[in-house]
Amino acid sequence: MPIDPEELLPRKKTPEIVLGEDLSAKSEHELSARIAALEEEIARCREAIKARQATRSAADAFFKR
């Protein structure tokens, strides 16, 4: 029996949070956990933005823009 090449690829993890998802079936606890996870992701994005800005500032200083 031949092997399907797709079976060899790593499986993508389904996201825990889907934007626009129906929230009516979620409990208060689930919604609080969702908010906490989203806030952590926002903080991670803000840190990434700061890192990009620092890189750009260093490049601008080096090339005297």
HUQUI-V124399 format. One line per field, one symbol per residue. psi: psi as a letter, one per 40 degrees, with the letter a starting at -180 (. if undefined). burial: b if it has 16 or more other ideal C-beta (glycine too) atoms within 10 Angstrom, else e. A space follows every 50 residues. Layout:
psi->???
burial->???
This chain:
psi->hihhddddiihhhhidhhheihedeiiddddddddddddddddddddddd ddddddddddddef.
burial->eeeeeeeeeeeeeeeeeeeeeeeeeeeeeeeeeeeeeeeeeeeeeeeeee eeeeeeeeeeeeeee
